Amino acid sequence: MTDQQDRARAFHALHVPGDPVILFNIWDAGSALAVAKAGAKALATGSASVAGARGYADAESLPMQQALTNAERIVEAVDLPLTVDFEGAYAAEPVLVGVHAQAMIETGAIGINFEDQVIGGEGLHPIDFQVERIGAIRTVAENAGIDFFINARTDMWLKAGRSTVAEGARFDEAVARARAYADAGASGFFAPGLTDESEIAALCEASPLPVNAMMFDAMPGHARLAELGVARISHGPGPWRDAMAALTEAARPLYER
């Protein structure tokens, strides 16, 4: 499988509610090869992992060109669909979002995570504005002839959403965003931080897009998430943090003697 459009279509097909695609998030070509060897059907980076592996903090502290170069190298190294955690596309205005999305498409990646939080600011982008931003990505993808997978992330249950949306209104606001993002051309809906089983199931039922859940300590297991209707399970920065912790522990005895 070498054609970018073929990989994009294959990636879309992996999103099946009740039989979710598992993404054990990677951070470079070496980790991509390791996860591919384990049997992965697709690959996904995590922004915190990619940044941390290069000595940067999360939240677009990593220079965008490094994110693009990293994606390009992974595509060259592994013949699997690659989706990139592109955070807010390093831009606020829709036109520039589209320009940066075009650059990511040119790396050979077949999709991105795209956030609705205001990176470097407070709260979430208004729905109408986020719709414009998603639409800009869809336009450049269509112009490129790629069924680019836009995984529209809402930070409703993370810090940005908690600071601006009342707890009782979060679910309804998330559903409204899922529907608006679908109309704008998104391919999936990502709700990290949502851990309540009844709400996960209700979101899967209400969302017109396949739902992505991210693993946390408080999350149900993979099998239960499948039963709840999840179509995609990602692991975020967990694999990188575990790998770095293992590296520290392997080195520690050498310096304690």
URRA-V261966 format. One record per residue. PSI is psi in whole degrees, -180 to 180 (none if undefined). Layout:
BEGIN
psi = <PSI,PSI>
END
This chain:
BEGIN
psi = <106,-24,133,-41,-38,-42,-38,-46,-40,-38,-44,-44,-20,-14,90,114,128,-16,66,147,137,124,108,97,139,180,-11,-177,-36,-46,-31,-44,-39,-44,-35,-41,-29,-12,12,146,-16,164,149,133,163,133,-42,-36,-47,-44,-47,-37,-17,10,19,160,170,-173,48,23,-33,127,138,-39,-35,-38,-41,-45,-40,-44,-43,-41,-38,-44,-39,-33,-31,129,62,156,135,125,140,134,101,12,-119,20,22,34,159,-49,137,-40,-46,-33,-44,-41,-44,-35,-39,-42,-38,-41,-39,-15,-17,-7,153,5,170,156,139,119,153,2,156,101,127,2,-145,143,-160,151,143,149,-47,-39,-41,-35,-42,-41,-43,-42,-36,-39,-44,-38,-47,-32,-44,-39,-30,-9,29,132,67,132,107,105,97,112,133,136,32,-35,1,-170,-45,-43,-38,-29,-15,-17,127,145,-43,-15,-6,-44,-48,-38,-40,-43,-42,-40,-42,-44,-42,-40,-36,-45,-30,-12,9,159,-28,165,124,123,69,144,-16,117,-15,125,-42,-37,-36,-47,-42,-38,-42,-35,-39,-26,133,-8,150,139,134,125,148,137,130,171,-34,0,149,163,174,-47,-41,-39,-38,-44,-32,-9,8,143,-9,131,121,163,2,-139,-2,-50,-41,-45,-41,-41,-42,-37,-40,-38,-44,-44,-34,-34,-28,-47,-27,-26,-6,-10,none>
END
